[in-house]
């Protein structure tokens, strides 16, 4: 039981510290998340061109 508590405490500490100090491990997911967002952005540009010929 104590081990589980310690593990949970470590996980919580890592998460809280990573979010404030933005450790490399936390920056990885944050950098990968915003990356896919710009991809869909260019998609809407070709969309307006399709209705014109139609």
HTML snippet that shows the backbone in 3Dmol.js (N, CA, C, O; Angstrom):
<script src="https://3Dmol.org/build/3Dmol-min.js"></script>
<div id="view" style="width:600px;height:400px;position:relative"></div>
<script>
const pdb = `
ATOM      1  N   UNK A   1       0.849  -1.209   0.000  1.00  0.00           N
ATOM      2  CA  UNK A   1       0.000   0.000   0.000  1.00  0.00           C
ATOM      3  C   UNK A   1       0.880   1.254   0.000  1.00  0.00           C
ATOM      4  O   UNK A   1       0.642   2.198  -0.753  1.00  0.00           O
ATOM      5  N   UNK A   2       1.909   1.239   0.868  1.00  0.00           N
ATOM      6  CA  UNK A   2       2.789   2.411   0.945  1.00  0.00           C
ATOM      7  C   UNK A   2       3.464   2.659  -0.402  1.00  0.00           C
ATOM      8  O   UNK A   2       3.620   3.801  -0.835  1.00  0.00           O
ATOM      9  N   UNK A   3       3.863   1.560  -1.058  1.00  0.00           N
ATOM     10  CA  UNK A   3       4.536   1.704  -2.358  1.00  0.00           C
ATOM     11  C   UNK A   3       3.606   2.394  -3.352  1.00  0.00           C
ATOM     12  O   UNK A   3       4.021   3.284  -4.095  1.00  0.00           O
ATOM     13  N   UNK A   4       2.345   1.970  -3.355  1.00  0.00           N
ATOM     14  CA  UNK A   4       1.377   2.579  -4.279  1.00  0.00           C
ATOM     15  C   UNK A   4       1.248   4.070  -4.001  1.00  0.00           C
ATOM     16  O   UNK A   4       1.217   4.888  -4.921  1.00  0.00           O
ATOM     17  N   UNK A   5       1.175   4.407  -2.731  1.00  0.00           N
ATOM     18  CA  UNK A   5       1.060   5.825  -2.352  1.00  0.00           C
ATOM     19  C   UNK A   5       2.282   6.597  -2.838  1.00  0.00           C
ATOM     20  O   UNK A   5       2.159   7.701  -3.370  1.00  0.00           O
ATOM     21  N   UNK A   6       3.451   6.013  -2.652  1.00  0.00           N
ATOM     22  CA  UNK A   6       4.684   6.678  -3.076  1.00  0.00           C
ATOM     23  C   UNK A   6       4.693   6.873  -4.586  1.00  0.00           C
ATOM     24  O   UNK A   6       5.054   7.940  -5.082  1.00  0.00           O
ATOM     25  N   UNK A   7       4.296   5.838  -5.306  1.00  0.00           N
ATOM     26  CA  UNK A   7       4.271   5.923  -6.771  1.00  0.00           C
ATOM     27  C   UNK A   7       3.309   7.029  -7.206  1.00  0.00           C
ATOM     28  O   UNK A   7       3.635   7.856  -8.058  1.00  0.00           O
ATOM     29  N   UNK A   8       2.128   7.025  -6.609  1.00  0.00           N
ATOM     30  CA  UNK A   8       1.134   8.046  -6.955  1.00  0.00           C
ATOM     31  C   UNK A   8       1.678   9.440  -6.651  1.00  0.00           C
ATOM     32  O   UNK A   8       1.516  10.370  -7.440  1.00  0.00           O
ATOM     33  N   UNK A   9       2.323   9.565  -5.498  1.00  0.00           N
ATOM     34  CA  UNK A   9       2.894  10.856  -5.105  1.00  0.00           C
ATOM     35  C   UNK A   9       3.951  11.294  -6.122  1.00  0.00           C
ATOM     36  O   UNK A   9       4.002  12.460  -6.512  1.00  0.00           O
ATOM     37  N   UNK A  10       4.787  10.356  -6.542  1.00  0.00           N
ATOM     38  CA  UNK A  10       5.834  10.673  -7.526  1.00  0.00           C
ATOM     39  C   UNK A  10       5.208  11.110  -8.848  1.00  0.00           C
ATOM     40  O   UNK A  10       5.651  12.081  -9.462  1.00  0.00           O
ATOM     41  N   UNK A  11       4.183  10.394  -9.278  1.00  0.00           N
ATOM     42  CA  UNK A  11       3.514  10.728 -10.540  1.00  0.00           C
ATOM     43  C   UNK A  11       2.918  12.128 -10.458  1.00  0.00           C
ATOM     44  O   UNK A  11       3.083  12.940 -11.368  1.00  0.00           O
ATOM     45  N   UNK A  12       2.225  12.399  -9.358  1.00  0.00           N
ATOM     46  CA  UNK A  12       1.605  13.715  -9.184  1.00  0.00           C
ATOM     47  C   UNK A  12       2.675  14.801  -9.160  1.00  0.00           C
ATOM     48  O   UNK A  12       2.525  15.856  -9.776  1.00  0.00           O
ATOM     49  N   UNK A  13       3.774  14.516  -8.424  1.00  0.00           N
ATOM     50  CA  UNK A  13       4.864  15.491  -8.320  1.00  0.00           C
ATOM     51  C   UNK A  13       5.466  15.747  -9.700  1.00  0.00           C
ATOM     52  O   UNK A  13       5.714  16.892 -10.075  1.00  0.00           O
ATOM     53  N   UNK A  14       5.693  14.683 -10.439  1.00  0.00           N
ATOM     54  CA  UNK A  14       6.270  14.827 -11.795  1.00  0.00           C
ATOM     55  C   UNK A  14       5.336  15.636 -12.681  1.00  0.00           C
ATOM     56  O   UNK A  14       5.784  16.532 -13.396  1.00  0.00           O
ATOM     57  N   UNK A  15       4.053  15.332 -12.642  1.00  0.00           N
ATOM     58  CA  UNK A  15       3.089  16.042 -13.482  1.00  0.00           C
ATOM     59  C   UNK A  15       3.041  17.518 -13.107  1.00  0.00           C
ATOM     60  O   UNK A  15       3.071  18.387 -13.979  1.00  0.00           O
ATOM     61  N   UNK A  16       2.967  17.797 -11.815  1.00  0.00           N
ATOM     62  CA  UNK A  16       2.861  19.189 -11.373  1.00  0.00           C
ATOM     63  C   UNK A  16       4.147  19.949 -11.687  1.00  0.00           C
ATOM     64  O   UNK A  16       4.105  21.097 -12.130  1.00  0.00           O
ATOM     65  N   UNK A  17       5.290  19.301 -11.455  1.00  0.00           N
ATOM     66  CA  UNK A  17       6.577  19.965 -11.700  1.00  0.00           C
ATOM     67  C   UNK A  17       6.813  20.125 -13.197  1.00  0.00           C
ATOM     68  O   UNK A  17       7.366  21.135 -13.632  1.00  0.00           O
ATOM     69  N   UNK A  18       6.402  19.145 -13.982  1.00  0.00           N
ATOM     70  CA  UNK A  18       6.617  19.204 -15.435  1.00  0.00           C
ATOM     71  C   UNK A  18       5.770  20.324 -16.034  1.00  0.00           C
ATOM     72  O   UNK A  18       6.206  20.992 -16.971  1.00  0.00           O
ATOM     73  N   UNK A  19       4.579  20.533 -15.509  1.00  0.00           N
ATOM     74  CA  UNK A  19       3.697  21.560 -16.069  1.00  0.00           C
ATOM     75  C   UNK A  19       4.228  22.951 -15.747  1.00  0.00           C
ATOM     76  O   UNK A  19       4.038  23.882 -16.530  1.00  0.00           O
ATOM     77  N   UNK A  20       4.894  23.102 -14.597  1.00  0.00           N
ATOM     78  CA  UNK A  20       5.403  24.418 -14.204  1.00  0.00           C
ATOM     79  C   UNK A  20       6.789  24.660 -14.800  1.00  0.00           C
ATOM     80  O   UNK A  20       7.075  25.743 -15.312  1.00  0.00           O
ATOM     81  N   UNK A  21       7.649  23.634 -14.727  1.00  0.00           N
ATOM     82  CA  UNK A  21       9.019  23.800 -15.236  1.00  0.00           C
ATOM     83  C   UNK A  21       9.096  23.439 -16.717  1.00  0.00           C
ATOM     84  O   UNK A  21      10.119  23.668 -17.362  1.00  0.00           O
ATOM     85  N   UNK A  22       8.011  22.872 -17.258  1.00  0.00           N
ATOM     86  CA  UNK A  22       7.972  22.475 -18.675  1.00  0.00           C
ATOM     87  C   UNK A  22       9.189  21.633 -19.030  1.00  0.00           C
ATOM     88  O   UNK A  22       9.969  21.989 -19.913  1.00  0.00           O
ATOM     89  N   UNK A  23       9.342  20.506 -18.328  1.00  0.00           N
ATOM     90  CA  UNK A  23      10.476  19.615 -18.588  1.00  0.00           C
ATOM     91  C   UNK A  23      10.403  19.078 -20.019  1.00  0.00           C
ATOM     92  O   UNK A  23       9.343  19.139 -20.642  1.00  0.00           O
ATOM     93  N   UNK A  24      11.512  18.555 -20.549  1.00  0.00           N
ATOM     94  CA  UNK A  24      11.535  18.016 -21.919  1.00  0.00           C
ATOM     95  C   UNK A  24      10.458  16.964 -22.150  1.00  0.00           C
ATOM     96  O   UNK A  24       9.891  16.871 -23.239  1.00  0.00           O
ATOM     97  N   UNK A  25      10.181  16.169 -21.114  1.00  0.00           N
ATOM     98  CA  UNK A  25       9.169  15.119 -21.260  1.00  0.00           C
ATOM     99  C   UNK A  25       7.789  15.751 -21.457  1.00  0.00           C
ATOM    100  O   UNK A  25       6.978  15.238 -22.227  1.00  0.00           O
ATOM    101  N   UNK A  26       7.525  16.845 -20.776  1.00  0.00           N
ATOM    102  CA  UNK A  26       6.215  17.506 -20.888  1.00  0.00           C
ATOM    103  C   UNK A  26       6.159  18.335 -22.165  1.00  0.00           C
ATOM    104  O   UNK A  26       5.087  18.510 -22.744  1.00  0.00           O
ATOM    105  N   UNK A  27       7.306  18.847 -22.610  1.00  0.00           N
ATOM    106  CA  UNK A  27       7.327  19.692 -23.813  1.00  0.00           C
ATOM    107  C   UNK A  27       7.090  18.842 -25.053  1.00  0.00           C
ATOM    108  O   UNK A  27       6.556  19.336 -26.047  1.00  0.00           O
ATOM    109  N   UNK A  28       7.479  17.569 -25.010  1.00  0.00           N
ATOM    110  CA  UNK A  28       7.290  16.695 -26.176  1.00  0.00           C
ATOM    111  C   UNK A  28       5.818  16.626 -26.590  1.00  0.00           C
ATOM    112  O   UNK A  28       5.488  16.939 -27.734  1.00  0.00           O
ATOM    113  N   UNK A  29       4.930  16.220 -25.677  1.00  0.00           N
ATOM    114  CA  UNK A  29       3.503  16.131 -26.037  1.00  0.00           C
ATOM    115  C   UNK A  29       2.932  17.493 -26.418  1.00  0.00           C
ATOM    116  O   UNK A  29       2.076  17.581 -27.298  1.00  0.00           O
ATOM    117  N   UNK A  30       3.392  18.540 -25.772  1.00  0.00           N
ATOM    118  CA  UNK A  30       2.844  19.877 -26.057  1.00  0.00           C
ATOM    119  C   UNK A  30       3.263  20.332 -27.446  1.00  0.00           C
ATOM    120  O   UNK A  30       2.499  21.003 -28.140  1.00  0.00           O
ATOM    121  N   UNK A  31       4.482  19.968 -27.855  1.00  0.00           N
ATOM    122  CA  UNK A  31       4.970  20.385 -29.173  1.00  0.00           C
ATOM    123  C   UNK A  31       4.318  19.543 -30.268  1.00  0.00           C
ATOM    124  O   UNK A  31       4.077  20.028 -31.374  1.00  0.00           O
ATOM    125  N   UNK A  32       4.038  18.290 -29.955  1.00  0.00           N
ATOM    126  CA  UNK A  32       3.423  17.417 -30.953  1.00  0.00           C
ATOM    127  C   UNK A  32       1.934  17.744 -31.120  1.00  0.00           C
ATOM    128  O   UNK A  32       1.385  17.587 -32.210  1.00  0.00           O
ATOM    129  N   UNK A  33       1.290  18.191 -30.057  1.00  0.00           N
ATOM    130  CA  UNK A  33      -0.142  18.500 -30.128  1.00  0.00           C
ATOM    131  C   UNK A  33      -0.406  19.692 -31.059  1.00  0.00           C
ATOM    132  O   UNK A  33      -1.250  19.586 -31.949  1.00  0.00           O
ATOM    133  N   UNK A  34       0.283  20.805 -30.881  1.00  0.00           N
ATOM    134  CA  UNK A  34       0.063  21.975 -31.742  1.00  0.00           C
ATOM    135  C   UNK A  34       0.501  21.737 -33.187  1.00  0.00           C
ATOM    136  O   UNK A  34       0.001  22.392 -34.101  1.00  0.00           O
ATOM    137  N   UNK A  35       1.416  20.820 -33.396  1.00  0.00           N
ATOM    138  CA  UNK A  35       1.925  20.547 -34.752  1.00  0.00           C
ATOM    139  C   UNK A  35       0.801  20.125 -35.693  1.00  0.00           C
ATOM    140  O   UNK A  35       0.684  20.685 -36.783  1.00  0.00           O
ATOM    141  N   UNK A  36      -0.032  19.153 -35.309  1.00  0.00           N
ATOM    142  CA  UNK A  36      -1.121  18.701 -36.199  1.00  0.00           C
ATOM    143  C   UNK A  36      -2.132  19.798 -36.495  1.00  0.00           C
ATOM    144  O   UNK A  36      -2.810  19.740 -37.521  1.00  0.00           O
ATOM    145  N   UNK A  37      -2.251  20.783 -35.635  1.00  0.00           N
ATOM    146  CA  UNK A  37      -3.244  21.846 -35.827  1.00  0.00           C
ATOM    147  C   UNK A  37      -2.977  22.634 -37.125  1.00  0.00           C
ATOM    148  O   UNK A  37      -3.910  22.858 -37.897  1.00  0.00           O
ATOM    149  N   UNK A  38      -1.744  23.053 -37.379  1.00  0.00           N
ATOM    150  CA  UNK A  38      -1.442  23.817 -38.604  1.00  0.00           C
ATOM    151  C   UNK A  38      -1.723  23.019 -39.869  1.00  0.00           C
ATOM    152  O   UNK A  38      -2.027  23.602 -40.910  1.00  0.00           O
ATOM    153  N   UNK A  39      -1.626  21.694 -39.796  1.00  0.00           N
ATOM    154  CA  UNK A  39      -1.878  20.866 -40.980  1.00  0.00           C
ATOM    155  C   UNK A  39      -3.308  21.069 -41.518  1.00  0.00           C
ATOM    156  O   UNK A  39      -3.475  21.331 -42.709  1.00  0.00           O
ATOM    157  N   UNK A  40      -4.336  20.954 -40.667  1.00  0.00           N
ATOM    158  CA  UNK A  40      -5.717  21.154 -41.135  1.00  0.00           C
ATOM    159  C   UNK A  40      -5.969  22.591 -41.600  1.00  0.00           C
ATOM    160  O   UNK A  40      -6.892  22.834 -42.379  1.00  0.00           O
ATOM    161  N   UNK A  41      -5.180  23.518 -41.144  1.00  0.00           N
ATOM    162  CA  UNK A  41      -5.380  24.928 -41.518  1.00  0.00           C
ATOM    163  C   UNK A  41      -5.266  25.117 -43.030  1.00  0.00           C
ATOM    164  O   UNK A  41      -6.141  25.746 -43.626  1.00  0.00           O
ATOM    165  N   UNK A  42      -4.212  24.590 -43.673  1.00  0.00           N
ATOM    166  CA  UNK A  42      -4.060  24.742 -45.129  1.00  0.00           C
ATOM    167  C   UNK A  42      -5.184  24.058 -45.909  1.00  0.00           C
ATOM    168  O   UNK A  42      -5.464  24.445 -47.043  1.00  0.00           O
ATOM    169  N   UNK A  43      -5.820  23.066 -45.331  1.00  0.00           N
ATOM    170  CA  UNK A  43      -6.884  22.328 -46.015  1.00  0.00           C
ATOM    171  C   UNK A  43      -8.032  23.256 -46.434  1.00  0.00           C
ATOM    172  O   UNK A  43      -8.485  23.174 -47.575  1.00  0.00           O
ATOM    173  N   UNK A  44      -8.511  24.129 -45.553  1.00  0.00           N
ATOM    174  CA  UNK A  44      -9.627  25.040 -45.900  1.00  0.00           C
ATOM    175  C   UNK A  44      -9.311  25.923 -47.107  1.00  0.00           C
ATOM    176  O   UNK A  44     -10.233  26.335 -47.811  1.00  0.00           O
ATOM    177  N   UNK A  45      -8.052  26.221 -47.366  1.00  0.00           N
ATOM    178  CA  UNK A  45      -7.699  27.108 -48.488  1.00  0.00           C
ATOM    179  C   UNK A  45      -8.128  26.488 -49.824  1.00  0.00           C
ATOM    180  O   UNK A  45      -8.753  27.170 -50.636  1.00  0.00           O
ATOM    181  N   UNK A  46      -7.801  25.193 -50.071  1.00  0.00           N
ATOM    182  CA  UNK A  46      -8.219  24.566 -51.338  1.00  0.00           C
ATOM    183  C   UNK A  46      -9.729  24.383 -51.423  1.00  0.00           C
ATOM    184  O   UNK A  46     -10.270  24.262 -52.522  1.00  0.00           O
ATOM    185  N   UNK A  47     -10.404  24.362 -50.307  1.00  0.00           N
ATOM    186  CA  UNK A  47     -11.860  24.152 -50.298  1.00  0.00           C
ATOM    187  C   UNK A  47     -12.576  25.223 -51.143  1.00  0.00           C
ATOM    188  O   UNK A  47     -13.408  24.866 -51.977  1.00  0.00           O
ATOM    189  N   UNK A  48     -12.288  26.493 -50.962  1.00  0.00           N
ATOM    190  CA  UNK A  48     -12.956  27.560 -51.744  1.00  0.00           C
ATOM    191  C   UNK A  48     -12.738  27.401 -53.239  1.00  0.00           C
ATOM    192  O   UNK A  48     -13.588  27.807 -54.031  1.00  0.00           O
ATOM    193  N   UNK A  49     -11.619  26.821 -53.639  1.00  0.00           N
ATOM    194  CA  UNK A  49     -11.322  26.670 -55.071  1.00  0.00           C
ATOM    195  C   UNK A  49     -12.234  25.599 -55.681  1.00  0.00           C
ATOM    196  O   UNK A  49     -12.584  25.682 -56.858  1.00  0.00           O
ATOM    197  N   UNK A  50     -12.615  24.601 -54.888  1.00  0.00           N
ATOM    198  CA  UNK A  50     -13.453  23.508 -55.401  1.00  0.00           C
ATOM    199  C   UNK A  50     -14.839  24.034 -55.813  1.00  0.00           C
ATOM    200  O   UNK A  50     -15.296  23.723 -56.913  1.00  0.00           O
ATOM    201  N   UNK A  51     -15.512  24.812 -54.974  1.00  0.00           N
ATOM    202  CA  UNK A  51     -16.861  25.311 -55.317  1.00  0.00           C
ATOM    203  C   UNK A  51     -16.857  26.190 -56.571  1.00  0.00           C
ATOM    204  O   UNK A  51     -17.854  26.229 -57.291  1.00  0.00           O
ATOM    205  N   UNK A  52     -15.766  26.888 -56.841  1.00  0.00           N
ATOM    206  CA  UNK A  52     -15.722  27.785 -58.001  1.00  0.00           C
ATOM    207  C   UNK A  52     -15.951  27.007 -59.304  1.00  0.00           C
ATOM    208  O   UNK A  52     -16.838  27.364 -60.079  1.00  0.00           O
ATOM    209  N   UNK A  53     -15.166  25.947 -59.558  1.00  0.00           N
ATOM    210  CA  UNK A  53     -15.372  25.184 -60.803  1.00  0.00           C
ATOM    211  C   UNK A  53     -16.735  24.506 -60.838  1.00  0.00           C
ATOM    212  O   UNK A  53     -17.342  24.339 -61.896  1.00  0.00           O
ATOM    213  N   UNK A  54     -17.207  24.113 -59.633  1.00  0.00           N
ATOM    214  CA  UNK A  54     -18.491  23.406 -59.581  1.00  0.00           C
ATOM    215  C   UNK A  54     -19.607  24.323 -60.007  1.00  0.00           C
ATOM    216  O   UNK A  54     -20.767  23.913 -60.030  1.00  0.00           O
TER     217      UNK A  54
END
`;
const viewer = $3Dmol.createViewer("view");
viewer.addModel(pdb, "pdb");
viewer.setStyle({}, {cartoon: {color: "spectrum"}});
viewer.zoomTo();
viewer.render();
</script>
